[in-house]
C-alpha cells in the first residue's frame, strides 16, 4: 500500500456541502413553528404584564414586547446634537462637459 492510499483511507470522509435550498427551507420551517406559538406567547406576556408578583421592570418589558408586536417599534428621530431633528440635504449637480474636454477631465480625475 502506498503512502497516498494510506492517507486517503485515514482521512475522514467528506460530507456533501449543504444546499442553500435546505437552509432556506429550514429557516421557513423554524419561522412557521415559532409563529404557531404566537397566541401562547402573547398570553404569557399578558400574564406577566398583569402579574402582581412580577417586578415593575419585568412587567414593563412584557408590555413593550406586546406593543412592539402589535404596533411595531416607535421610530427614533435622528438628532444633530443641538436638540433639533437632523436635516438631510441632497445635492444633485449636473456638469456639462464638451466632448473635446472629456479626455482632459478624466485625466484630472485620475490625478
N, C-alpha and C positions, 0 to 999 in steps of 0.2 A: 504494500500500500504506500503510495507516495505521500509526501507532506501535504500537498494540495488536497488530496482526497480526505486525509485525516482532519484537516482544518474545516472542510465542508461538513463533515459528519459531526464535529464538535460544536460548530456554530449553531445558534438557535434558529429555528425555522422562522422565516419572516411571515408575518400576518399580512393579508391584503390591506391596503390603505382604505380607511373608512370612506364611503361615498358621501358627498355633500347632501344628497337627497335623503340619506338615512338620518343625518344630523337634523336637517330641516323637519323631517317627519317626527323625530324625537322631540324637538322643541315645540312643534304643533301639539303633540300628544301631551306634553307637560303643561302647556298653557291651557289646553282643554281640561285636563284633570284639575288644575288649580281653579279654573273658572267654575267647575262643577261644585266646588265647595264655597262659592260666594255667599249664598244665603246663610250658611252656618257661620262663616267668618264675620259677617255683618252682625249676626245675632250675638256672637261672642263680644265683639267690640261694643255693641249697645249695652250688653250686660255689664261690661267693665265700666263703661261711661256712667251707668246708673248706680253702680255699686257704692254703698256707704263704706265698705271695708277697704276699697282701693284708695290709694293716696291721690291727692289733687293732681299731681303730675301725671300719674297713670291715666286718670280719668280724662284729663286734657289731651293727652296723646291719643287716646281712643276716639275722642270727639273729633280731633283734627284728621285722623285717618278716615273716619266716616265722611266728613265734609270733603276731603280730597277725592275720595272715590265717587262721591255723588256730584260734586260741582267742579272738580279739577282744582289744581293748586292756584292760588292767587298770583297774579302777575306781579313781578318785582320790578319797580321802576329803577332805571339806571340814573345815578346822580353824578354830577361833575365835581363834587366836593364843596360846592357853595350852597348846598341845600336847595338847589334848583334842578329840575329834570335836565338830563343831558340832551343837548340839541345836536342832531347829526346833520351835517351839511354835505351834500353831494355836489360835486362839480363835474360837469361834462364839458370837455374842451375839444373843439373841432379845429384842427390845424390843416390848412390847405397848403400843399407843397407843389411847387412847379415841377413837372417831370424832369427838367434839366437839373434841378437841385436835389432830386430824390437820392441820388447816389452820394452826394455831398452830406446830406442829413444823416444817412445811415452810417457814414464814416465817423461823424461827430458822436453818434450814439454809442458806437463801439469803443471810442477813446475814453 
